[in-house]
Amino acid sequence: MGSGYKIFVGKINYKGWAKNKMIYDTIIIGGGPAGLSSAIYSSRARLNTLIIEKAGCGGLIAMTDFLENYPGFESGINGFELTSKMEQQARNFGTKIVYGEVLSIETKETLKKVILADKTYITKTIIVASGSNFKKLGVRGEVEFIGKGVSYCATCDGPFFKNKEVAVIGGGDSALQEALFLTKFVNKVFLVHRRDKFRATQILQERVLGEPKIEVVFDSIVEEITGSEFVEKVKIKNVKSNMVKEIALNGVFIFIGWTPNTNFLTQNKITLDEKGYIVTDDQMKTSMDGIFACGDVRKKILRQVVTAAGDGAVASISAQKHIESD
Ligand SMILES: Cc1cc2nc3c(=O)[nH]c(=O)nc-3n(C[C@H](O)[C@H](O)[C@H](O)COP(=O)(O)OP(=O)(O)OC[C@H]3O[C@@H](n4cnc5c(N)ncnc54)[C@H](O)[C@@H]3O)c2cc1C
């Protein structure tokens, strides 16, 4: 198991497709917590393992200042620090990491081709760990002011708003967590949510409601973001009274949900749910043989680092079993 260099697999001649190419045991698409955990398990089991990551390893949590619910860190840990350790652990066991965006995948008999803009890779199994991305509000001014006051990452951009006023849009864990984080820098946070109560966990709600720098604006949606060079105002509408008001501020941080990163699978017959998340069984198998999925990209009830890491381990074991049975 795990040679990774064979041109012939079983009785099938793959020379045409894989001529002079290394055949990986497993290629992991995405280097967030799910992909890194998969890589640790796969490379420790001596599979020839490659991660392909389009940005930087660490994924979404690497942009988060602080997580306090990952087991083993009783005082919490910075997201980048945690995932840097995961990356180092995967490298220590022999995982290779290359940078580039996977555009599509193809399958032929028992092999799979992973296609980037300027390169292709051949593998026996694929583990999709591509996570999800921020949803956009879709209002006037949002796209125009990205990087000029509109942001999807408080950890990245919060320090630019020292002593300023900002709005955070959303009512889930991410919105409340990031609103609290922003109070370290800003004078005031307007927390705008379209319903009359938050979806976030109780402990975050209690912290937000006890934080004097946060003003909660329930039952309200953003209609427009305006300004000249940078964001200056946000227009919000109360969905119950239909009253529209403008708030003068300097930044708008948007945390309203996620879209799974599954675009590169559109040519394939992998079953997705109605929101585009990959459907797997409890062994992380997708509807395509030899292709597994783990972490936030798959349909599941809890999208967190601890579940991403757990999924990654299971996907790796399933990939190993698949290779052994081939
Ligand atoms: C603001 C915020 C706060 C959070 N706080 C917590 C917390 O306190 N505790 C907690 O447990 N969780 C928290 N989370 C959730 C946590 O970040 C995610 O559950 C976790 O990162 C999921 O890991 P993942 O590996 O599945 O996906 P991701 O972390 O999204 O990683 C996916 C990776 O795949 C890459 N990728 C995507 N498409 C491609 C492609 N086509 N080709 C190559 N690479 C690709 C991406 O660049 C990314 O690096 C938070 C999230 C946010 C946004």
The ligand as a Gaussian input file, in Angstrom:
#p B3LYP/6-31G(d) Opt

LIG

0 1
 C      -15.727000      34.100000      12.011000
 C      -15.702000      32.642000      12.303000
 C      -15.555000      32.189000      13.600000
 C      -15.520000      30.809000      13.866000
 N      -15.346000      30.400000      15.156000
 C      -15.258000      29.061000      15.428000
 C      -14.989000      28.610000      16.758000
 O      -14.851000      29.402000      17.701000
 N      -14.882000      27.279000      16.974000
 C      -15.003000      26.361000      15.977000
 O      -14.852000      25.180000      16.228000
 N      -15.267000      26.763000      14.698000
 C      -15.405000      28.085000      14.407000
 N      -15.668000      28.507000      13.130000
 C      -15.967000      27.470000      12.104000
 C      -14.701000      26.859000      11.534000
 O      -13.885000      27.887000      11.022000
 C      -15.051000      25.860000      10.453000
 O      -15.977000      24.915000      10.913000
 C      -13.804000      25.115000       9.970000
 O      -12.831000      26.027000       9.517000
 C      -14.161000      24.131000       8.852000
 O      -13.008000      23.535000       8.362000
 P      -12.924000      22.941000       6.876000
 O      -11.541000      22.423000       6.739000
 O      -14.061000      22.044000       6.634000
 O      -13.170000      24.178000       5.898000
 P      -12.361000      25.534000       5.732000
 O      -11.784000      25.984000       7.012000
 O      -13.315000      26.456000       5.043000
 O      -11.169000      25.165000       4.750000
 C      -11.388000      24.869000       3.396000
 C      -10.132000      25.160000       2.605000
 O      -10.327000      24.729000       1.256000
 C       -9.740000      25.674000       0.363000
 N      -10.408000      25.547000      -0.930000
 C      -11.704000      25.825000      -1.232000
 N      -11.952000      25.570000      -2.538000
 C      -10.787000      25.125000      -3.071000
 C      -10.407000      24.724000      -4.382000
 N      -11.281000      24.701000      -5.408000
 N       -9.121000      24.335000      -4.610000
 C       -8.211000      24.316000      -3.574000
 N       -8.536000      24.714000      -2.310000
 C       -9.799000      25.097000      -2.058000
 C       -9.979000      27.014000       1.060000
 O       -9.063000      28.008000       0.610000
 C       -9.788000      26.649000       2.539000
 O       -8.454000      26.846000       2.965000
 C      -15.669000      29.878000      12.807000
 C      -15.810000      30.344000      11.504000
 C      -15.821000      31.713000      11.249000
 C      -15.938000      32.198000       9.848000

